[in-house]
Amino acid sequence: MPDLELKTWRVTSISYGSQVETRLVKAPTQEAAEGDLFDSGELEHEYFDAESSQYETEEVVTLLMDHDLANRFIDDPENVFLSEVTAITDEAAGILSKYPGDLELDGLTELSDAAAESLSKHKGGDLYINGVGKLSDAAAKSLSKYQGRIDGITLLMDHDLANRFIDDPENVFLSEVRAITDEAAGILSKYPGDLELDGLTELSDAAAESLSKHKGGDLYIDGVEKLSDAAAKSLSKYQGQIFGVVF
């Protein structure tokens, strides 16, 4: 029996008549899309009701954002719906980066290194790429330089982003950070205020040692489930309040 062609489906869970959450799922049929929704950790979401049998499901037709469509969006943004775009060329990403407003590209499922580099230069709004499941290291590094808010990716706190936070804490959202380098932890330790790093899921011994020296606020690391003995010992010396770990 030949393999069935995978299609992209937009599945929206319904609770008490209201839309709760939408996810893009790759599956050969509508039934398979709804059945696989909770089997895939990558697609699982806390707001989905696994017991619910109410869904609105529609097939997503591939819409490529190319040079011509990108320019048409710039000229007439009210009549080009970015949320329906499911693929984008590198050239189109460069054109969209010049748009002075939000870029709602949640229909994308992947992003090339070149496209990520172009979109990282976008200013004047936020970037929505909730459908992108995984980024290369190069793409993630590029997007870490984004000067607005990014919704939908694993954000790495590195040397450059940490320094940008110190200089402009109002426009770098720590709660969106999912990973941190040891060097960045050292830089953040000098910030005279709360460090809301609840998006982190792990912390190296060196990063914990640096963060233990932070003064002037509290430390939020609710997402970190387990610490090494060395990291726990370092953080036990913290002079403020730590939310999220038990010693």
Order of alpha helices (4+ residues) and beta strands (2+ residues): beta-beta-alpha-beta-beta-alpha-beta-alpha-beta-alpha-beta-alpha-beta-beta-alpha-beta-alpha-beta-alpha-beta-alpha-beta
